[in-house]
Amino acid sequence: MSKAQLKSPKQVASTSAVVGARINTKIGRKLVTGTGRFLDDIVLPGMLHARFVRSPHAHARILNIDTSKAMDIPGVELVWTAEDIDPYVLPFSHPENAKHLGFVDEEVLASDRVRYVGDEVAIVLAKDRNTAIEAADAVEIEYEKLPAVIDAESALLDSATVIHPHLSSDPKNPINGNLIYAGKTVGGDTKTALSNADVVVEATFTNNKTNPSPLEPHGCIADWNNGSQKLTIWASTQVPHRLPELIATAVVDLDPTNIICKISDVGGGFGAKVGRYSHHVATCVLSMYTGKPVKMFLDRIEEMQAGRGRYDETMNGRLALSKEGKMLALDIDMLQNTGAY
């Protein structure tokens, strides 16, 4: 395309019904007037508040957990560790890992070791959010620090610490050390196109891990009705129709047809709210156990630590071109760091 054929931004705007035009969205008015109703605006009678105790270490063995000081704080209902919650939950994984790779690697609360800064170790339930935060800070945990793996390249070294040794040694799981997947996606004869191209451009790109950091962090409210045996949840999620099924696979004796999922306004997601997280499962179990509604709303630090987001990756790409500038083929080698789970 010649330079004369290219339109300037002003030319594009003048011929577009969208660019440069005022757009009235369905939710715009209530957002600018402050009348939106988000998850943390929902208050149910008798509602309790939950808070995770998170790991300060990237990799460590859990030696001892002392919850006595937290339990002595007025207004604290309970403090649970993995030993307490495990009878009510099942191991789970990212939906696509479980579906395509056939393994599960996550616990609601870490039982023997933590695998990233922010990993969930214990959970506190209290009369209000401030009390829950105070009690979570009072839980004392003794750790034995282990060598950490912080990037994909070092994770693949023979000398690297294996993050999930129990899975790596299990012949049923397709995991080799810290490598969970290696494969190819091929379309067309890329090799021939690269060999015959007039020009081949090669470059390496590195993307850091990113977190979309939505204005509203992750959160969930669960309300179990013992009479109807129904669980109603409100969640800041992008998948309200899928979330009941995902939660039910991680909670013992909970059928997805008995879960009612509601959403209020969602303050952003950007792909980070398409799955099931520990806070979804934990709030549901605690509500079923206590018979009271339970809310957990992550703060900004928790969102950055445990809200996941886009993986960091290194891509080496080769682009085949004709002398006229036509793209003929693209070959990419990608190494992706999917994190601890």
Short mmCIF file of the C-alpha atoms (twelve columns), coordinates in Angstrom:
data_MODEL
# 
_entry.id   MODEL 
# 
loop_
_atom_site.group_PDB 
_atom_site.id 
_atom_site.type_symbol 
_atom_site.label_atom_id 
_atom_site.label_alt_id 
_atom_site.label_comp_id 
_atom_site.label_asym_id 
_atom_site.label_seq_id 
_atom_site.Cartn_x 
_atom_site.Cartn_y 
_atom_site.Cartn_z 
_atom_site.pdbx_PDB_model_num 
ATOM 1   C CA . MET A 1   0.000   0.000   0.000  1 
ATOM 2   C CA . SER A 2   1.455   3.384   -0.984 1 
ATOM 3   C CA . LYS A 3   1.660   6.327   1.367  1 
ATOM 4   C CA . ALA A 4   -1.048  8.150   -0.589 1 
ATOM 5   C CA . GLN A 5   -3.519  5.359   0.181  1 
ATOM 6   C CA . LEU A 6   -3.056  5.572   3.939  1 
ATOM 7   C CA . LYS A 7   -5.680  7.566   5.829  1 
ATOM 8   C CA . SER A 8   -4.747  9.895   8.642  1 
ATOM 9   C CA . PRO A 9   -6.370  9.443   12.082 1 
ATOM 10  C CA . LYS A 10  -8.533  12.515  11.386 1 
ATOM 11  C CA . GLN A 11  -9.708  11.023  8.080  1 
ATOM 12  C CA . VAL A 12  -10.592 7.745   9.814  1 
ATOM 13  C CA . ALA A 13  -12.511 9.598   12.523 1 
ATOM 14  C CA . SER A 14  -14.466 11.664  10.001 1 
ATOM 15  C CA . THR A 15  -15.745 8.554   8.202  1 
ATOM 16  C CA . SER A 16  -16.349 6.367   11.261 1 
ATOM 17  C CA . ALA A 17  -19.518 6.062   13.300 1 
ATOM 18  C CA . VAL A 18  -17.476 5.039   16.353 1 
ATOM 19  C CA . VAL A 19  -14.062 6.730   16.339 1 
ATOM 20  C CA . GLY A 20  -14.389 10.183  17.850 1 
ATOM 21  C CA . ALA A 21  -18.109 9.772   18.536 1 
ATOM 22  C CA . ARG A 22  -19.927 9.869   21.882 1 
ATOM 23  C CA . ILE A 23  -21.112 6.420   22.843 1 
ATOM 24  C CA . ASN A 24  -23.856 5.913   25.422 1 
ATOM 25  C CA . THR A 25  -23.278 2.566   27.119 1 
ATOM 26  C CA . LYS A 26  -25.872 0.604   29.048 1 
ATOM 27  C CA . ILE A 27  -23.990 0.976   32.322 1 
ATOM 28  C CA . GLY A 28  -22.383 4.376   31.791 1 
ATOM 29  C CA . ARG A 29  -24.973 6.435   33.652 1 
ATOM 30  C CA . LYS A 30  -24.879 4.441   36.889 1 
ATOM 31  C CA . LEU A 31  -21.101 4.305   36.845 1 
ATOM 32  C CA . VAL A 32  -20.631 8.067   36.559 1 
ATOM 33  C CA . THR A 33  -23.411 8.748   39.080 1 
ATOM 34  C CA . GLY A 34  -22.114 6.225   41.618 1 
ATOM 35  C CA . THR A 35  -25.282 4.156   41.614 1 
ATOM 36  C CA . GLY A 36  -23.694 0.904   40.461 1 
ATOM 37  C CA . ARG A 37  -24.003 -2.088  42.795 1 
ATOM 38  C CA . PHE A 38  -20.816 -4.078  43.085 1 
ATOM 39  C CA . LEU A 39  -19.963 -7.150  45.135 1 
ATOM 40  C CA . ASP A 40  -18.715 -5.320  48.201 1 
ATOM 41  C CA . ASP A 41  -21.940 -3.275  48.268 1 
ATOM 42  C CA . ILE A 42  -23.915 -6.434  49.051 1 
ATOM 43  C CA . VAL A 43  -24.588 -6.953  52.761 1 
ATOM 44  C CA . LEU A 44  -26.628 -9.949  53.950 1 
ATOM 45  C CA . PRO A 45  -28.092 -10.432 57.455 1 
ATOM 46  C CA . GLY A 46  -25.666 -12.225 59.766 1 
ATOM 47  C CA . MET A 47  -22.898 -12.197 57.176 1 
ATOM 48  C CA . LEU A 48  -19.415 -13.287 58.257 1 
ATOM 49  C CA . HIS A 49  -16.150 -12.201 56.659 1 
ATOM 50  C CA . ALA A 50  -13.290 -14.451 55.589 1 
ATOM 51  C CA . ARG A 51  -9.610  -13.671 55.107 1 
ATOM 52  C CA . PHE A 52  -6.747  -15.845 53.897 1 
ATOM 53  C CA . VAL A 53  -3.411  -16.103 55.651 1 
ATOM 54  C CA . ARG A 54  -0.902  -16.027 52.806 1 
ATOM 55  C CA . SER A 55  2.678   -17.155 52.432 1 
ATOM 56  C CA . PRO A 56  5.477   -14.560 52.447 1 
ATOM 57  C CA . HIS A 57  7.789   -17.073 50.739 1 
ATOM 58  C CA . ALA A 58  8.040   -18.216 47.126 1 
ATOM 59  C CA . HIS A 59  8.786   -21.801 48.150 1 
ATOM 60  C CA . ALA A 60  8.827   -23.236 51.652 1 
ATOM 61  C CA . ARG A 61  7.801   -26.233 53.703 1 
ATOM 62  C CA . ILE A 62  5.121   -25.639 56.349 1 
ATOM 63  C CA . LEU A 63  6.448   -26.870 59.692 1 
ATOM 64  C CA . ASN A 64  3.852   -25.595 62.155 1 
ATOM 65  C CA . ILE A 65  0.773   -23.363 62.290 1 
ATOM 66  C CA . ASP A 66  -0.308  -21.777 65.577 1 
ATOM 67  C CA . THR A 67  -3.818  -20.303 65.451 1 
ATOM 68  C CA . SER A 68  -4.310  -19.786 69.203 1 
ATOM 69  C CA . LYS A 69  -3.673  -16.018 69.263 1 
ATOM 70  C CA . ALA A 70  -6.052  -15.492 66.359 1 
ATOM 71  C CA . MET A 71  -8.769  -17.547 68.049 1 
ATOM 72  C CA . ASP A 72  -8.445  -15.440 71.216 1 
ATOM 73  C CA . ILE A 73  -9.487  -12.276 69.355 1 
ATOM 74  C CA . PRO A 74  -13.142 -11.356 70.091 1 
ATOM 75  C CA . GLY A 75  -15.381 -11.795 67.084 1 
ATOM 76  C CA . VAL A 76  -13.384 -14.607 65.475 1 
ATOM 77  C CA . GLU A 77  -15.606 -17.566 64.573 1 
ATOM 78  C CA . LEU A 78  -12.945 -20.009 63.415 1 
ATOM 79  C CA . VAL A 79  -9.465  -20.366 61.965 1 
ATOM 80  C CA . TRP A 80  -8.915  -23.259 59.592 1 
ATOM 81  C CA . THR A 81  -5.850  -24.854 58.072 1 
ATOM 82  C CA . ALA A 82  -5.672  -27.513 55.367 1 
ATOM 83  C CA . GLU A 83  -6.344  -30.200 57.958 1 
ATOM 84  C CA . ASP A 84  -9.701  -28.606 58.762 1 
ATOM 85  C CA . ILE A 85  -10.939 -27.811 55.261 1 
ATOM 86  C CA . ASP A 86  -9.636  -30.872 53.394 1 
ATOM 87  C CA . PRO A 87  -12.561 -33.178 54.382 1 
ATOM 88  C CA . TYR A 88  -14.925 -30.819 52.556 1 
ATOM 89  C CA . VAL A 89  -12.963 -30.102 49.374 1 
ATOM 90  C CA . LEU A 90  -11.351 -31.837 46.428 1 
ATOM 91  C CA . PRO A 91  -8.106  -30.962 44.627 1 
ATOM 92  C CA . PHE A 92  -8.662  -28.769 41.593 1 
ATOM 93  C CA . SER A 93  -6.781  -27.056 38.824 1 
ATOM 94  C CA . HIS A 94  -7.136  -24.404 36.183 1 
ATOM 95  C CA . PRO A 95  -10.094 -25.597 34.061 1 
ATOM 96  C CA . GLU A 96  -8.046  -25.926 30.885 1 
ATOM 97  C CA . ASN A 97  -5.255  -27.850 32.632 1 
ATOM 98  C CA . ALA A 98  -7.736  -30.307 34.093 1 
ATOM 99  C CA . LYS A 99  -9.580  -30.637 30.783 1 
ATOM 100 C CA . HIS A 100 -6.711  -30.909 28.316 1 
ATOM 101 C CA . LEU A 101 -3.732  -32.070 30.369 1 
ATOM 102 C CA . GLY A 102 -5.640  -34.353 32.715 1 
ATOM 103 C CA . PHE A 103 -4.180  -33.415 36.089 1 
ATOM 104 C CA . VAL A 104 -5.036  -31.379 39.159 1 
ATOM 105 C CA . ASP A 105 -2.432  -29.592 41.242 1 
ATOM 106 C CA . GLU A 106 -4.154  -27.080 43.534 1 
ATOM 107 C CA . GLU A 107 -5.411  -27.166 47.099 1 
ATOM 108 C CA . VAL A 108 -7.711  -24.611 48.687 1 
ATOM 109 C CA . LEU A 109 -5.183  -24.329 51.522 1 
ATOM 110 C CA . ALA A 110 -1.596  -25.504 51.200 1 
ATOM 111 C CA . SER A 111 -1.066  -28.655 53.251 1 
ATOM 112 C CA . ASP A 112 2.667   -29.316 53.251 1 
ATOM 113 C CA . ARG A 113 4.407   -26.548 51.306 1 
ATOM 114 C CA . VAL A 114 3.779   -23.159 49.717 1 
ATOM 115 C CA . ARG A 115 4.730   -22.518 46.105 1 
ATOM 116 C CA . TYR A 116 4.408   -18.777 45.558 1 
ATOM 117 C CA . VAL A 117 4.299   -15.529 47.513 1 
ATOM 118 C CA . GLY A 118 0.626   -15.219 48.411 1 
ATOM 119 C CA . ASP A 119 -0.169  -18.938 48.483 1 
ATOM 120 C CA . GLU A 120 -3.124  -19.623 50.802 1 
ATOM 121 C CA . VAL A 121 -2.121  -21.336 54.059 1 
ATOM 122 C CA . ALA A 122 -5.003  -20.701 56.478 1 
ATOM 123 C CA . ILE A 123 -8.368  -18.964 56.535 1 
ATOM 124 C CA . VAL A 124 -10.023 -16.839 59.209 1 
ATOM 125 C CA . LEU A 125 -13.754 -16.277 59.641 1 
ATOM 126 C CA . ALA A 126 -14.889 -13.330 61.755 1 
ATOM 127 C CA . LYS A 127 -17.784 -10.990 62.477 1 
ATOM 128 C CA . ASP A 128 -16.390 -8.213  60.253 1 
ATOM 129 C CA . ARG A 129 -13.601 -7.569  57.764 1 
ATOM 130 C CA . ASN A 130 -11.314 -5.667  60.138 1 
ATOM 131 C CA . THR A 131 -11.466 -8.421  62.739 1 
ATOM 132 C CA . ALA A 132 -10.721 -11.013 60.064 1 
ATOM 133 C CA . ILE A 133 -7.667  -9.026  58.939 1 
ATOM 134 C CA . GLU A 134 -6.436  -8.657  62.534 1 
ATOM 135 C CA . ALA A 135 -6.869  -12.369 63.192 1 
ATOM 136 C CA . ALA A 136 -5.137  -13.371 59.958 1 
ATOM 137 C CA . ASP A 137 -2.136  -11.269 60.986 1 
ATOM 138 C CA . ALA A 138 -2.099  -13.048 64.362 1 
ATOM 139 C CA . VAL A 139 -1.706  -16.543 62.901 1 
ATOM 140 C CA . GLU A 140 1.872   -17.716 63.456 1 
ATOM 141 C CA . ILE A 141 3.419   -20.030 60.862 1 
ATOM 142 C CA . GLU A 142 6.839   -21.653 60.983 1 
ATOM 143 C CA . TYR A 143 8.397   -22.307 57.574 1 
ATOM 144 C CA . GLU A 144 11.482  -24.033 56.229 1 
ATOM 145 C CA . LYS A 145 12.539  -22.032 53.194 1 
ATOM 146 C CA . LEU A 146 13.230  -24.057 50.048 1 
ATOM 147 C CA . PRO A 147 15.031  -23.074 46.834 1 
ATOM 148 C CA . ALA A 148 12.699  -21.018 44.663 1 
ATOM 149 C CA . VAL A 149 12.170  -21.224 40.913 1 
ATOM 150 C CA . ILE A 150 11.454  -17.764 39.544 1 
ATOM 151 C CA . ASP A 151 11.676  -18.034 35.760 1 
ATOM 152 C CA . ALA A 152 10.954  -20.566 33.042 1 
ATOM 153 C CA . GLU A 153 14.547  -20.962 31.865 1 
ATOM 154 C CA . SER A 154 15.891  -21.895 35.300 1 
ATOM 155 C CA . ALA A 155 12.858  -24.121 35.954 1 
ATOM 156 C CA . LEU A 156 13.939  -26.417 33.100 1 
ATOM 157 C CA . LEU A 157 17.508  -26.917 34.320 1 
ATOM 158 C CA . ASP A 158 18.421  -30.383 35.573 1 
ATOM 159 C CA . SER A 159 19.467  -28.781 38.844 1 
ATOM 160 C CA . ALA A 160 16.156  -26.961 39.331 1 
ATOM 161 C CA . THR A 161 14.003  -27.658 42.369 1 
ATOM 162 C CA . VAL A 162 10.868  -29.568 41.353 1 
ATOM 163 C CA . ILE A 163 7.858   -27.579 42.557 1 
ATOM 164 C CA . HIS A 164 5.407   -30.511 42.509 1 
ATOM 165 C CA . PRO A 165 7.533   -33.601 43.245 1 
ATOM 166 C CA . HIS A 166 4.488   -35.752 44.044 1 
ATOM 167 C CA . LEU A 167 2.998   -35.053 40.603 1 
ATOM 168 C CA . SER A 168 6.271   -35.388 38.731 1 
ATOM 169 C CA . SER A 169 6.790   -38.868 40.188 1 
ATOM 170 C CA . ASP A 170 3.222   -39.994 39.397 1 
ATOM 171 C CA . PRO A 171 3.078   -41.897 36.066 1 
ATOM 172 C CA . LYS A 172 -0.575  -40.848 35.636 1 
ATOM 173 C CA . ASN A 173 0.403   -37.184 35.321 1 
ATOM 174 C CA . PRO A 174 2.044   -35.860 32.128 1 
ATOM 175 C CA . ILE A 175 4.579   -33.793 34.051 1 
ATOM 176 C CA . ASN A 176 8.334   -33.980 33.587 1 
ATOM 177 C CA . GLY A 177 10.013  -32.107 36.397 1 
ATOM 178 C CA . ASN A 178 8.663   -28.568 36.101 1 
ATOM 179 C CA . LEU A 179 7.542   -29.015 32.487 1 
ATOM 180 C CA . ILE A 180 3.784   -29.543 32.244 1 
ATOM 181 C CA . TYR A 181 3.374   -29.407 28.467 1 
ATOM 182 C CA . ALA A 182 5.434   -29.435 25.283 1 
ATOM 183 C CA . GLY A 183 3.802   -29.561 21.866 1 
ATOM 184 C CA . LYS A 184 3.405   -28.136 18.399 1 
ATOM 185 C CA . THR A 185 0.650   -26.452 16.455 1 
ATOM 186 C CA . VAL A 186 1.270   -26.631 12.712 1 
ATOM 187 C CA . GLY A 187 -0.603  -25.112 9.781  1 
ATOM 188 C CA . GLY A 188 0.897   -25.469 6.321  1 
ATOM 189 C CA . ASP A 189 4.480   -26.124 5.223  1 
ATOM 190 C CA . THR A 190 6.317   -23.557 7.304  1 
ATOM 191 C CA . LYS A 191 9.723   -25.153 6.808  1 
ATOM 192 C CA . THR A 192 9.580   -24.909 3.003  1 
ATOM 193 C CA . ALA A 193 8.271   -21.345 3.092  1 
ATOM 194 C CA . LEU A 194 11.146  -20.258 5.313  1 
ATOM 195 C CA . SER A 195 13.685  -21.997 3.086  1 
ATOM 196 C CA . ASN A 196 12.374  -20.380 -0.115 1 
ATOM 197 C CA . ALA A 197 11.636  -16.905 1.238  1 
ATOM 198 C CA . ASP A 198 13.399  -13.854 -0.162 1 
ATOM 199 C CA . VAL A 199 13.709  -12.415 3.317  1 
ATOM 200 C CA . VAL A 200 13.569  -14.014 6.767  1 
ATOM 201 C CA . VAL A 201 13.341  -11.736 9.778  1 
ATOM 202 C CA . GLU A 202 14.097  -13.219 13.183 1 
ATOM 203 C CA . ALA A 203 13.657  -11.634 16.592 1 
ATOM 204 C CA . THR A 204 13.213  -12.589 20.231 1 
ATOM 205 C CA . PHE A 205 10.581  -10.949 22.414 1 
ATOM 206 C CA . THR A 206 10.184  -11.184 26.175 1 
ATOM 207 C CA . ASN A 207 6.937   -10.272 27.927 1 
ATOM 208 C CA . ASN A 208 6.853   -9.835  31.670 1 
ATOM 209 C CA . LYS A 209 4.025   -11.292 33.730 1 
ATOM 210 C CA . THR A 210 1.153   -8.851  33.806 1 
ATOM 211 C CA . ASN A 211 -1.900  -8.450  35.989 1 
ATOM 212 C CA . PRO A 212 -4.875  -6.607  34.491 1 
ATOM 213 C CA . SER A 213 -5.595  -5.205  37.971 1 
ATOM 214 C CA . PRO A 214 -9.322  -4.608  37.498 1 
ATOM 215 C CA . LEU A 215 -10.779 -1.719  39.453 1 
ATOM 216 C CA . GLU A 216 -12.777 -4.245  41.488 1 
ATOM 217 C CA . PRO A 217 -10.615 -7.067  42.900 1 
ATOM 218 C CA . HIS A 218 -11.777 -10.676 43.052 1 
ATOM 219 C CA . GLY A 219 -14.415 -11.584 45.593 1 
ATOM 220 C CA . CYS A 220 -17.264 -13.933 46.429 1 
ATOM 221 C CA . ILE A 221 -20.276 -14.159 48.738 1 
ATOM 222 C CA . ALA A 222 -21.776 -17.568 49.523 1 
ATOM 223 C CA . ASP A 223 -25.106 -18.158 51.277 1 
ATOM 224 C CA . TRP A 224 -26.146 -21.731 52.088 1 
ATOM 225 C CA . ASN A 225 -29.814 -22.475 52.760 1 
ATOM 226 C CA . ASN A 226 -30.020 -25.634 54.821 1 
ATOM 227 C CA . GLY A 227 -33.756 -26.000 54.235 1 
ATOM 228 C CA . SER A 228 -33.677 -25.953 50.444 1 
ATOM 229 C CA . GLN A 229 -30.146 -27.366 50.267 1 
ATOM 230 C CA . LYS A 230 -29.333 -24.589 47.815 1 
ATOM 231 C CA . LEU A 231 -26.205 -22.464 47.706 1 
ATOM 232 C CA . THR A 232 -26.505 -18.923 46.370 1 
ATOM 233 C CA . ILE A 233 -23.294 -17.191 45.381 1 
ATOM 234 C CA . TRP A 234 -22.531 -13.668 44.250 1 
ATOM 235 C CA . ALA A 235 -19.175 -13.363 42.518 1 
ATOM 236 C CA . SER A 236 -17.128 -10.828 40.642 1 
ATOM 237 C CA . THR A 237 -16.760 -13.156 37.681 1 
ATOM 238 C CA . GLN A 238 -16.854 -13.230 33.902 1 
ATOM 239 C CA . VAL A 239 -18.332 -16.750 33.790 1 
ATOM 240 C CA . PRO A 240 -21.505 -16.842 35.934 1 
ATOM 241 C CA . HIS A 241 -22.976 -19.728 33.922 1 
ATOM 242 C CA . ARG A 242 -19.830 -21.834 34.250 1 
ATOM 243 C CA . LEU A 243 -18.808 -21.027 37.808 1 
ATOM 244 C CA . PRO A 244 -21.312 -23.364 39.571 1 
ATOM 245 C CA . GLU A 245 -19.917 -26.367 37.715 1 
ATOM 246 C CA . LEU A 246 -16.339 -25.345 38.470 1 
ATOM 247 C CA . ILE A 247 -17.077 -24.877 42.169 1 
ATOM 248 C CA . ALA A 248 -19.020 -28.140 42.430 1 
ATOM 249 C CA . THR A 249 -16.028 -30.137 41.161 1 
ATOM 250 C CA . ALA A 250 -13.999 -28.820 44.109 1 
ATOM 251 C CA . VAL A 251 -16.557 -29.224 46.932 1 
ATOM 252 C CA . VAL A 252 -17.550 -32.605 48.369 1 
ATOM 253 C CA . ASP A 253 -21.207 -33.604 47.834 1 
ATOM 254 C CA . LEU A 254 -22.222 -30.374 46.114 1 
ATOM 255 C CA . ASP A 255 -24.206 -30.701 42.895 1 
ATOM 256 C CA . PRO A 256 -23.928 -27.822 40.404 1 
ATOM 257 C CA . THR A 257 -27.719 -27.828 40.000 1 
ATOM 258 C CA . ASN A 258 -27.960 -26.767 43.649 1 
ATOM 259 C CA . ILE A 259 -25.832 -23.668 43.083 1 
ATOM 260 C CA . ILE A 260 -27.432 -20.377 42.080 1 
ATOM 261 C CA . CYS A 261 -24.896 -17.879 40.752 1 
ATOM 262 C CA . LYS A 262 -25.728 -14.184 40.737 1 
ATOM 263 C CA . ILE A 263 -23.611 -11.266 39.619 1 
ATOM 264 C CA . SER A 264 -23.928 -7.609  40.369 1 
ATOM 265 C CA . ASP A 265 -21.979 -5.037  38.407 1 
ATOM 266 C CA . VAL A 266 -18.464 -6.308  37.680 1 
ATOM 267 C CA . GLY A 267 -15.680 -3.772  38.003 1 
ATOM 268 C CA . GLY A 268 -13.525 -5.189  35.240 1 
ATOM 269 C CA . GLY A 269 -12.070 -8.610  34.573 1 
ATOM 270 C CA . PHE A 270 -10.008 -8.585  31.386 1 
ATOM 271 C CA . GLY A 271 -9.741  -12.379 31.334 1 
ATOM 272 C CA . ALA A 272 -8.544  -12.746 34.928 1 
ATOM 273 C CA . LYS A 273 -12.046 -13.600 36.197 1 
ATOM 274 C CA . VAL A 274 -12.861 -16.516 33.903 1 
ATOM 275 C CA . GLY A 275 -11.928 -19.310 36.292 1 
ATOM 276 C CA . ARG A 276 -12.415 -20.709 39.774 1 
ATOM 277 C CA . TYR A 277 -10.178 -19.600 42.610 1 
ATOM 278 C CA . SER A 278 -9.575  -20.735 46.172 1 
ATOM 279 C CA . HIS A 279 -11.710 -17.904 47.525 1 
ATOM 280 C CA . HIS A 280 -14.740 -19.212 45.597 1 
ATOM 281 C CA . VAL A 281 -14.375 -22.686 47.068 1 
ATOM 282 C CA . ALA A 282 -13.507 -21.518 50.582 1 
ATOM 283 C CA . THR A 283 -16.456 -19.146 50.977 1 
ATOM 284 C CA . CYS A 284 -18.869 -21.837 49.794 1 
ATOM 285 C CA . VAL A 285 -17.516 -24.425 52.221 1 
ATOM 286 C CA . LEU A 286 -17.537 -21.988 55.148 1 
ATOM 287 C CA . SER A 287 -21.126 -20.965 54.450 1 
ATOM 288 C CA . MET A 288 -22.217 -24.594 54.254 1 
ATOM 289 C CA . TYR A 289 -20.364 -25.343 57.497 1 
ATOM 290 C CA . THR A 290 -21.676 -22.384 59.511 1 
ATOM 291 C CA . GLY A 291 -25.084 -21.993 57.883 1 
ATOM 292 C CA . LYS A 292 -24.377 -18.263 57.527 1 
ATOM 293 C CA . PRO A 293 -23.534 -16.078 54.539 1 
ATOM 294 C CA . VAL A 294 -19.796 -15.577 54.071 1 
ATOM 295 C CA . LYS A 295 -18.023 -12.832 52.144 1 
ATOM 296 C CA . MET A 296 -14.424 -12.716 51.002 1 
ATOM 297 C CA . PHE A 297 -13.187 -9.671  49.117 1 
ATOM 298 C CA . LEU A 298 -9.530  -9.525  48.116 1 
ATOM 299 C CA . ASP A 299 -7.535  -6.347  48.633 1 
ATOM 300 C CA . ARG A 300 -5.201  -4.854  46.030 1 
ATOM 301 C CA . ILE A 301 -2.081  -6.642  47.262 1 
ATOM 302 C CA . GLU A 302 -3.904  -9.983  47.237 1 
ATOM 303 C CA . GLU A 303 -5.175  -9.232  43.745 1 
ATOM 304 C CA . MET A 304 -1.614  -8.696  42.531 1 
ATOM 305 C CA . GLN A 305 -0.297  -11.793 44.311 1 
ATOM 306 C CA . ALA A 306 -3.079  -14.291 43.692 1 
ATOM 307 C CA . GLY A 307 -5.263  -12.770 40.979 1 
ATOM 308 C CA . ARG A 308 -3.176  -14.407 38.287 1 
ATOM 309 C CA . GLY A 309 -3.234  -12.665 34.942 1 
ATOM 310 C CA . ARG A 310 -1.078  -13.042 31.876 1 
ATOM 311 C CA . TYR A 311 1.916   -15.389 32.039 1 
ATOM 312 C CA . ASP A 312 5.407   -14.144 31.297 1 
ATOM 313 C CA . GLU A 313 6.900   -15.676 28.164 1 
ATOM 314 C CA . THR A 314 9.827   -15.623 25.768 1 
ATOM 315 C CA . MET A 315 9.066   -15.907 22.052 1 
ATOM 316 C CA . ASN A 316 11.589  -16.453 19.280 1 
ATOM 317 C CA . GLY A 317 9.911   -15.745 15.950 1 
ATOM 318 C CA . ARG A 318 10.933  -16.130 12.322 1 
ATOM 319 C CA . LEU A 319 8.905   -14.368 9.634  1 
ATOM 320 C CA . ALA A 320 9.228   -15.377 5.965  1 
ATOM 321 C CA . LEU A 321 8.570   -12.639 3.390  1 
ATOM 322 C CA . SER A 322 8.603   -12.234 -0.369 1 
ATOM 323 C CA . LYS A 323 10.537  -9.334  -1.902 1 
ATOM 324 C CA . GLU A 324 7.187   -7.589  -2.397 1 
ATOM 325 C CA . GLY A 325 6.604   -7.666  1.355  1 
ATOM 326 C CA . LYS A 326 4.029   -10.477 1.408  1 
ATOM 327 C CA . MET A 327 4.092   -12.569 4.572  1 
ATOM 328 C CA . LEU A 328 4.547   -16.236 3.679  1 
ATOM 329 C CA . ALA A 329 5.029   -18.016 6.991  1 
ATOM 330 C CA . LEU A 330 5.557   -17.442 10.679 1 
ATOM 331 C CA . ASP A 331 7.395   -19.827 12.975 1 
ATOM 332 C CA . ILE A 332 7.392   -19.166 16.724 1 
ATOM 333 C CA . ASP A 333 9.086   -20.982 19.589 1 
ATOM 334 C CA . MET A 334 7.459   -20.005 22.873 1 
ATOM 335 C CA . LEU A 335 8.544   -20.699 26.437 1 
ATOM 336 C CA . GLN A 336 5.852   -19.765 28.927 1 
ATOM 337 C CA . ASN A 337 6.019   -19.520 32.710 1 
ATOM 338 C CA . THR A 338 2.635   -20.657 34.011 1 
ATOM 339 C CA . GLY A 339 3.603   -20.112 37.628 1 
ATOM 340 C CA . ALA A 340 3.211   -22.454 40.576 1 
ATOM 341 C CA . TYR A 341 -0.055  -24.041 39.400 1 
# 
